[in-house]
């Protein structure tokens, strides 16, 4: 791991600053995420983790510019090497999608077009961004299929999505996303629909491609094990906000936000077999009922009087950042036993 | 535990589906196992392995095409239609998707009461009282009685499904991916609830899942399925620590573990390929097409299902003689006692 230490960060490839997403609904606007900020360095793999409804997918879609303009509004900045995607005109943004940023999704069957062959869908991407002949686009598509480990790529070029297995479809989608060698890949739960042995294959393919192409990856997942395996840095989201950010290895051992700690401790693998699992009490607050101050406060075992005040995402000495006024005072359990974590 | 009586048994059980005139899908093909009273019997396997069909057959939702299912030593299909329906009340299923399992137009109370209404053995007032009692037992207050499924969160809906099957006081519950759709913190809640209910009502669980962390945590014994057959079965401790079948080994090794990079097992077994079609499984050992140790013998002869160590069964010609490749992967599940944290 050639992780750059926090004190000397390289200039980020992607710098998300105070990104808030609003959805228009009948009666007005609903805020879905609040001031999400994080950065991804070139070639870095960053995990975005949280439970359903925390805003991680919406953030991914916002980065790609895939939220419907008529019913959503963004505030803040999404800087891709200094260029702000929030204010960018639709034309330039379209040229950038698929070439410099790509995204893959959980369900390859709904992301692929059933009436075109896999190869046609890859060639289409090539020809949308590069002025090349059909024959050359075909060659590149076949090369992309080979790169993601699809056997007999020249034959598979003419296969329709329904003719492929789930794992092969996901590989085909990765081939589409990577054919133009983007600088950043947003992977939204890319293996959730797959079996664990196939998941291991896909994760290997992604890791290899990241290393070979020097590509950065934003890996959106709810699976902390998968995240530990694929990412070097971690961003935890809760109720539409980033609550913690830091190196994966640090956070696994000593999380700085009670929610990160709760997520880790509720993994069944970490509790003695058959013993009660430490669950997080309560549930994620609904959009309209966000508590003032710390949004995790009603479920937090460590809540004190200061927690009703709004919490800022602050750097924690010799760690990442946390949105918790007690981050320095608390010693929260991670995945290891107490004495090892200290 | 060993003296416990056998509640559900399969004897050379087969469940076959005819696809057309020439092809038969043997979803379950020659499986023998015994589930003991009061235990949690885990079944793991990838999609298409036949684990759901096996679970359904064990509680008489599928009629065996070959072999037998025995409930308490007797063949339930020898019963008349009406007697079978009554008998089946003892054997319930909790499904993966509570949205699909609950009628959106029924109030929660009515959904919970419905099995009692169908059984029709109790007067209305008692059914009502029993349903409310079960709702409270699974942690749903009376306020929920008049609500509809769409007003509940995923975890709450799964509680409704559990209350619903409990009303009939079953002895066996098949949990078919019952926590797969839930976030980890909610999953922990539901697993805790299931464990409490097991102690309180003396339930026997057949726990079907693809999630190793979950199955390792809850099960007393685990069976591993591959293409309609069992490849390994044993106590959870033995199977996780010393897998005898190369497929189990690979499954354990593929499971991503949330550990810092320096503590993760250095080598993983990543299986090539995917599950072959269960319609035309490979000759001999069905796993041989993906097995690192496959020899000529494996294609020629189907391995015997044998007790390699006391209580630890496997179907592999070389079980017990293979290098312990994933030794150490099992230890990823070595629990870190929560008590040690205080």
Interface residues (C-beta under 8 A of the other chain):
Chain A: X1 X51 X52 X165 X166 X167 X168 X195 X196 X197 X198 X199 X200 X201 X203 X204 X222 X223 X224 X225 X226 X227 X228 X229 X248 X249 X252 X253 X262 X263 X264 X265 X266 X267 X268 X269 X270 X271 X272 X273 X274 X275 X276 X277 X278 X279 X280 X283 X333 X335 X336 X337 X338 X339
Chain B: X46 X47 X153 X154 X155 X183 X184 X185 X186 X187 X188 X189 X191 X192 X195 X210 X212 X213 X214 X216 X217 X218 X236 X237 X250 X251 X253 X254 X255 X256 X257 X258 X259 X260 X261 X262 X264 X268 X270 X271 X272 X274 X275 X332 X333 X335 X336 X337 X338 X340 X341 X342
